[in-house]
């Protein structure tokens, strides 16, 4: 069930429940709340792009992470390295960049060049 965030239309009339923002778990097809369930004052739905974006990234991250592990298990170091490298740039994950470098090393790449590359890109 998705979580929706609401805020009071008039913060000065808000009660303890709806002051600031509050979250409601609703089905996709449920009509949005128009009033606070506790005090009955008007509320409106806040679209929380940030939360959705983070969830999307972590979902994707888990999937990519799994694929990298599979490449590593199979000894496909350059595949693992390239995937980890691309993905670390995309989500700005430094640990993943280090993992990519480690896999590049195992794949027989020149690590000196790669480390220089990692330093310039992580700044
Ligand atoms: Zn309220």
py3Dmol code that shows the C-alpha trace and the ligand (Angstrom):
import py3Dmol

protein = """\
ATOM      1  CA  UNK A   1       0.000   0.000   0.000  1.00  0.00           C
ATOM      2  CA  UNK A   2       1.418   3.394  -0.938  1.00  0.00           C
ATOM      3  CA  UNK A   3       1.940   6.088   1.671  1.00  0.00           C
ATOM      4  CA  UNK A   4       0.537   9.535   0.903  1.00  0.00           C
ATOM      5  CA  UNK A   5       1.611  12.699   2.574  1.00  0.00           C
ATOM      6  CA  UNK A   6      -0.863  15.439   3.511  1.00  0.00           C
ATOM      7  CA  UNK A   7      -0.547  18.944   4.837  1.00  0.00           C
ATOM      8  CA  UNK A   8      -3.165  21.225   6.434  1.00  0.00           C
ATOM      9  CA  UNK A   9      -4.689  23.918   4.207  1.00  0.00           C
ATOM     10  CA  UNK A  10      -4.583  26.290   7.127  1.00  0.00           C
ATOM     11  CA  UNK A  11      -1.665  25.408   9.426  1.00  0.00           C
ATOM     12  CA  UNK A  12      -2.986  27.758  12.125  1.00  0.00           C
ATOM     13  CA  UNK A  13      -6.138  25.688  12.520  1.00  0.00           C
ATOM     14  CA  UNK A  14      -4.290  22.379  12.398  1.00  0.00           C
ATOM     15  CA  UNK A  15      -4.459  19.922  15.272  1.00  0.00           C
ATOM     16  CA  UNK A  16      -1.654  17.711  16.596  1.00  0.00           C
ATOM     17  CA  UNK A  17      -2.302  15.141  13.878  1.00  0.00           C
ATOM     18  CA  UNK A  18      -2.258  17.404  10.851  1.00  0.00           C
ATOM     19  CA  UNK A  19       0.165  20.138  11.961  1.00  0.00           C
ATOM     20  CA  UNK A  20       3.117  20.140   9.640  1.00  0.00           C
ATOM     21  CA  UNK A  21       2.700  17.027   7.540  1.00  0.00           C
ATOM     22  CA  UNK A  22       1.226  13.620   8.192  1.00  0.00           C
ATOM     23  CA  UNK A  23       1.261  10.361   6.334  1.00  0.00           C
ATOM     24  CA  UNK A  24      -1.690   8.145   5.454  1.00  0.00           C
ATOM     25  CA  UNK A  25      -1.544   4.651   4.026  1.00  0.00           C
ATOM     26  CA  UNK A  26      -4.152   4.379   1.277  1.00  0.00           C
ATOM     27  CA  UNK A  27      -5.017   2.063  -1.546  1.00  0.00           C
ATOM     28  CA  UNK A  28      -4.263   3.288  -5.069  1.00  0.00           C
ATOM     29  CA  UNK A  29      -7.998   3.640  -5.790  1.00  0.00           C
ATOM     30  CA  UNK A  30      -9.004   5.294  -2.511  1.00  0.00           C
ATOM     31  CA  UNK A  31     -10.146   8.899  -2.946  1.00  0.00           C
ATOM     32  CA  UNK A  32      -7.691  11.397  -1.453  1.00  0.00           C
ATOM     33  CA  UNK A  33      -8.484  12.811   1.976  1.00  0.00           C
ATOM     34  CA  UNK A  34      -9.895  16.329   1.998  1.00  0.00           C
ATOM     35  CA  UNK A  35     -10.120  16.703   5.759  1.00  0.00           C
ATOM     36  CA  UNK A  36      -7.983  15.715   8.711  1.00  0.00           C
ATOM     37  CA  UNK A  37      -9.386  12.489  10.244  1.00  0.00           C
ATOM     38  CA  UNK A  38      -8.774  13.910  13.700  1.00  0.00           C
ATOM     39  CA  UNK A  39     -10.007  17.544  13.627  1.00  0.00           C
ATOM     40  CA  UNK A  40     -11.869  17.752  10.319  1.00  0.00           C
ATOM     41  CA  UNK A  41     -10.000  20.783   8.990  1.00  0.00           C
ATOM     42  CA  UNK A  42      -9.092  20.845   5.310  1.00  0.00           C
ATOM     43  CA  UNK A  43      -5.962  19.063   4.159  1.00  0.00           C
ATOM     44  CA  UNK A  44      -4.346  18.545   0.771  1.00  0.00           C
ATOM     45  CA  UNK A  45      -2.173  15.811  -0.623  1.00  0.00           C
ATOM     46  CA  UNK A  46       1.517  16.589  -0.937  1.00  0.00           C
ATOM     47  CA  UNK A  47       3.228  14.992  -3.869  1.00  0.00           C
ATOM     48  CA  UNK A  48       6.414  13.582  -2.514  1.00  0.00           C
ATOM     49  CA  UNK A  49       8.688  13.223  -5.516  1.00  0.00           C
ATOM     50  CA  UNK A  50      11.710  12.798  -3.377  1.00  0.00           C
ATOM     51  CA  UNK A  51      10.493   9.697  -1.623  1.00  0.00           C
ATOM     52  CA  UNK A  52       9.393   8.081  -4.890  1.00  0.00           C
ATOM     53  CA  UNK A  53      12.738   8.826  -6.487  1.00  0.00           C
ATOM     54  CA  UNK A  54      14.671   7.318  -3.574  1.00  0.00           C
ATOM     55  CA  UNK A  55      12.596   4.155  -3.632  1.00  0.00           C
ATOM     56  CA  UNK A  56      13.133   3.808  -7.345  1.00  0.00           C
ATOM     57  CA  UNK A  57      16.874   4.195  -6.975  1.00  0.00           C
ATOM     58  CA  UNK A  58      17.162   1.676  -4.163  1.00  0.00           C
ATOM     59  CA  UNK A  59      15.072  -0.859  -6.075  1.00  0.00           C
ATOM     60  CA  UNK A  60      17.289  -0.446  -9.079  1.00  0.00           C
ATOM     61  CA  UNK A  61      20.371  -0.477  -6.883  1.00  0.00           C
ATOM     62  CA  UNK A  62      19.407  -3.832  -5.350  1.00  0.00           C
ATOM     63  CA  UNK A  63      18.856  -5.279  -8.819  1.00  0.00           C
ATOM     64  CA  UNK A  64      22.162  -3.962 -10.192  1.00  0.00           C
ATOM     65  CA  UNK A  65      23.982  -5.062  -7.050  1.00  0.00           C
ATOM     66  CA  UNK A  66      22.643  -8.575  -7.533  1.00  0.00           C
ATOM     67  CA  UNK A  67      23.772  -8.646 -11.160  1.00  0.00           C
ATOM     68  CA  UNK A  68      27.260  -7.450 -10.199  1.00  0.00           C
ATOM     69  CA  UNK A  69      27.474 -10.232  -7.579  1.00  0.00           C
ATOM     70  CA  UNK A  70      26.463 -12.767 -10.203  1.00  0.00           C
ATOM     71  CA  UNK A  71      29.195 -11.532 -12.565  1.00  0.00           C
ATOM     72  CA  UNK A  72      31.698 -11.691  -9.711  1.00  0.00           C
ATOM     73  CA  UNK A  73      30.671 -15.236  -8.817  1.00  0.00           C
ATOM     74  CA  UNK A  74      31.066 -16.243 -12.451  1.00  0.00           C
ATOM     75  CA  UNK A  75      34.487 -14.565 -12.584  1.00  0.00           C
ATOM     76  CA  UNK A  76      33.319 -12.099 -15.236  1.00  0.00           C
ATOM     77  CA  UNK A  77      35.343  -9.297 -13.708  1.00  0.00           C
ATOM     78  CA  UNK A  78      35.231  -6.816 -16.572  1.00  0.00           C
ATOM     79  CA  UNK A  79      31.452  -7.168 -16.824  1.00  0.00           C
ATOM     80  CA  UNK A  80      31.099  -6.662 -13.058  1.00  0.00           C
ATOM     81  CA  UNK A  81      33.504  -3.716 -13.138  1.00  0.00           C
ATOM     82  CA  UNK A  82      31.794  -1.946 -16.009  1.00  0.00           C
ATOM     83  CA  UNK A  83      28.351  -2.336 -14.492  1.00  0.00           C
ATOM     84  CA  UNK A  84      29.520  -1.204 -11.043  1.00  0.00           C
ATOM     85  CA  UNK A  85      31.390   1.710 -12.634  1.00  0.00           C
ATOM     86  CA  UNK A  86      28.454   2.941 -14.709  1.00  0.00           C
ATOM     87  CA  UNK A  87      26.020   2.523 -11.844  1.00  0.00           C
ATOM     88  CA  UNK A  88      28.270   4.214  -9.274  1.00  0.00           C
ATOM     89  CA  UNK A  89      28.462   7.282 -11.558  1.00  0.00           C
ATOM     90  CA  UNK A  90      24.700   7.273 -11.958  1.00  0.00           C
ATOM     91  CA  UNK A  91      23.809   7.110  -8.273  1.00  0.00           C
ATOM     92  CA  UNK A  92      27.001   8.718  -6.911  1.00  0.00           C
ATOM     93  CA  UNK A  93      27.927   5.733  -4.759  1.00  0.00           C
ATOM     94  CA  UNK A  94      31.598   5.770  -3.791  1.00  0.00           C
ATOM     95  CA  UNK A  95      31.623   2.221  -2.348  1.00  0.00           C
ATOM     96  CA  UNK A  96      30.404   0.927  -5.664  1.00  0.00           C
ATOM     97  CA  UNK A  97      33.178   2.840  -7.436  1.00  0.00           C
ATOM     98  CA  UNK A  98      35.741   1.115  -5.214  1.00  0.00           C
ATOM     99  CA  UNK A  99      34.107  -2.218  -5.992  1.00  0.00           C
ATOM    100  CA  UNK A 100      34.357  -1.377  -9.686  1.00  0.00           C
ATOM    101  CA  UNK A 101      38.070  -0.609  -9.330  1.00  0.00           C
ATOM    102  CA  UNK A 102      38.595  -3.879  -7.499  1.00  0.00           C
ATOM    103  CA  UNK A 103      36.894  -5.753 -10.315  1.00  0.00           C
ATOM    104  CA  UNK A 104      38.878  -3.857 -12.951  1.00  0.00           C
ATOM    105  CA  UNK A 105      42.028  -4.966 -11.121  1.00  0.00           C
ATOM    106  CA  UNK A 106      40.870  -8.590 -11.160  1.00  0.00           C
ATOM    107  CA  UNK A 107      40.054  -8.224 -14.862  1.00  0.00           C
ATOM    108  CA  UNK A 108      43.685  -7.196 -15.439  1.00  0.00           C
ATOM    109  CA  UNK A 109      43.212  -3.492 -16.131  1.00  0.00           C
ATOM    110  CA  UNK A 110      45.890  -0.943 -15.301  1.00  0.00           C
ATOM    111  CA  UNK A 111      44.770   0.213 -11.867  1.00  0.00           C
ATOM    112  CA  UNK A 112      47.024   3.290 -11.761  1.00  0.00           C
ATOM    113  CA  UNK A 113      45.106   4.879 -14.600  1.00  0.00           C
ATOM    114  CA  UNK A 114      41.776   3.883 -13.124  1.00  0.00           C
ATOM    115  CA  UNK A 115      42.557   5.285  -9.666  1.00  0.00           C
ATOM    116  CA  UNK A 116      43.460   8.613 -11.217  1.00  0.00           C
ATOM    117  CA  UNK A 117      40.166   8.454 -13.082  1.00  0.00           C
ATOM    118  CA  UNK A 118      38.223   7.681  -9.877  1.00  0.00           C
ATOM    119  CA  UNK A 119      39.813  10.611  -8.051  1.00  0.00           C
ATOM    120  CA  UNK A 120      38.889  13.093 -10.763  1.00  0.00           C
ATOM    121  CA  UNK A 121      35.304  11.875 -11.035  1.00  0.00           C
ATOM    122  CA  UNK A 122      34.564  11.673  -7.295  1.00  0.00           C
ATOM    123  CA  UNK A 123      35.461  15.344  -6.691  1.00  0.00           C
TER     124      UNK A 123
END
"""
ligand_1 = """\
1
ZN
Zn -6.170 17.870 12.244
"""
view = py3Dmol.view(width=600, height=400)
view.addModel(protein, "pdb")
view.setStyle({"model": 0}, {"cartoon": {"style": "trace"}})
view.addModel(ligand_1, "xyz")
view.setStyle({"model": 1}, {"stick": {}})
view.zoomTo()
view.show()
